[in-house]
Amino acid sequence: MNNHGLRRRFLAMQNFELAWDKVAANAGCAGVDGETVVAFGYRKGYALPQLQQTVANRTYRPLPLRQLFIPKKNNQWRELGVPCISDRIVQQALLQVLYPLMEKEFEPSSFAYRPGLSHLMAVRQVAHWRDRGYDWVLDADIVKYFSNI
């Protein structure tokens, strides 16, 4: 599919409506603008087409992330960056168009953050490799991965 076709699919109002449905179902907290899913829902009849139009005419600008700190074990904190509702809708609309194209590029051994795959499936895959004679494992961890990437 060419870029024009991707852009048309991304900007389709139906795509933005589906993106809104997914964002609304996930709920989550407000972003830096303070707007909640419920508040956006009250005005979605005009806010969603307006959002789609600002993206279409290239005047859309994402807002900064709201910084939150979530307690972890050992008195440590995990930093989260929370996008505003409008940014989540745009991100979801992009995901809905691009993910089906990118899915085929993932390695069969990649399980993280992929719909329909789970940590249990990853464990089964590791056991399969072990049973086939593989006996080396590389364990790598990037400190504060999402903050650093």
C-alpha positions in Angstrom: 0.0 0.0 0.0 1.3 3.4 -0.9 1.7 6.4 1.5 -1.5 8.0 0.2 -3.5 4.9 1.0 -2.0 4.7 4.5 -2.8 8.4 5.1 -6.4 8.0 3.9 -6.9 4.9 6.2 -5.3 6.7 9.1 -7.4 9.9 8.7 -10.7 8.1 8.1 -13.2 9.2 10.7 -14.1 5.6 11.3 -10.5 4.9 12.3 -10.6 7.8 14.8 -13.9 6.6 16.2 -12.5 3.1 16.8 -9.4 4.6 18.4 -11.6 6.6 20.7 -13.5 3.5 21.7 -10.3 1.7 22.6 -8.9 4.7 24.5 -12.2 5.1 26.4 -12.3 1.4 27.2 -8.9 1.6 28.7 -9.8 4.7 30.8 -6.5 5.7 32.5 -5.8 9.0 34.2 -5.7 12.5 32.7 -2.7 13.8 30.9 -1.0 17.2 31.4 -4.1 19.1 30.3 -6.2 17.5 33.1 -8.9 16.2 30.7 -10.3 12.8 31.7 -11.7 10.1 29.4 -15.2 11.0 30.8 -14.7 14.7 30.0 -13.6 14.0 26.5 -16.5 11.6 26.1 -19.0 14.4 26.9 -17.6 16.5 24.0 -16.5 13.7 21.6 -19.3 14.6 19.1 -17.4 17.7 18.1 -14.0 17.1 19.7 -13.3 13.9 17.7 -14.0 15.4 14.3 -12.0 18.5 15.3 -9.1 16.3 16.4 -9.2 14.4 13.1 -9.2 17.7 11.2 -6.2 19.1 13.0 -4.3 16.0 12.2 -5.5 16.0 8.5 -4.5 19.7 8.0 -1.2 19.2 9.9 -1.9 21.6 12.7 -2.1 19.0 15.4 0.6 19.3 18.0 0.9 16.7 20.8 1.1 18.0 24.4 4.0 17.2 26.8 3.6 14.0 28.9 2.3 14.2 32.4 5.0 12.8 34.7 3.9 10.4 37.4 5.9 8.3 39.8 4.7 4.9 40.8 6.1 3.1 43.8 8.1 -0.1 43.2 9.8 -2.6 45.4 12.7 -1.6 47.7 11.5 2.0 48.1 12.2 2.8 44.4 10.0 4.6 41.9 9.0 4.0 38.3 8.5 7.1 36.2 5.6 7.1 33.9 4.8 9.6 31.1 1.0 9.9 30.6 -0.2 11.4 27.3 -3.4 13.4 27.1 -6.6 11.8 25.8 -6.3 13.5 22.4 -2.7 12.2 22.0 -3.8 8.7 23.0 -6.5 8.8 20.3 -4.1 9.8 17.6 -1.5 7.2 18.7 -4.2 4.5 18.7 -5.4 5.6 15.3 -1.8 5.3 14.0 -1.4 1.9 15.7 -4.5 0.5 14.1 -3.2 1.3 10.6 0.5 0.5 11.1 0.4 -2.5 13.3 -1.0 -5.0 10.8 1.7 -3.9 8.3 4.5 -4.2 10.9 3.3 -7.5 12.6 4.9 -9.6 9.8 8.3 -7.9 10.4 8.5 -9.2 14.1 10.6 -12.2 14.9 8.7 -15.3 15.8 10.6 -15.2 19.1 9.3 -11.7 20.0 6.4 -11.8 22.5 6.4 -8.5 24.4 3.6 -6.0 23.8 2.0 -8.0 21.0 -1.7 -8.7 21.1 -2.6 -12.3 21.3 0.8 -13.3 22.7 1.7 -13.9 26.3 4.5 -14.5 28.7 3.4 -18.2 29.0 3.8 -18.6 25.2 7.3 -17.1 25.6 8.1 -19.7 28.4 6.8 -22.5 26.1 9.1 -21.3 23.3 12.1 -21.2 25.6 11.3 -24.8 26.8 11.0 -25.9 23.2 14.5 -24.5 22.4 15.8 -26.2 25.6 14.4 -29.5 24.5 16.0 -29.1 21.1 19.4 -28.8 22.7 19.9 -25.1 23.1 21.6 -24.4 26.4 22.6 -20.8 26.4 20.5 -17.9 27.5 21.3 -14.2 27.3 19.5 -12.1 29.9 19.7 -8.4 29.1 17.9 -5.6 31.0 18.0 -1.9 30.1 17.8 0.1 33.2 14.7 2.3 33.1 14.0 1.0 29.6 10.9 3.2 28.8 12.5 6.3 30.2 15.7 5.7 28.3 14.4 4.6 24.9 
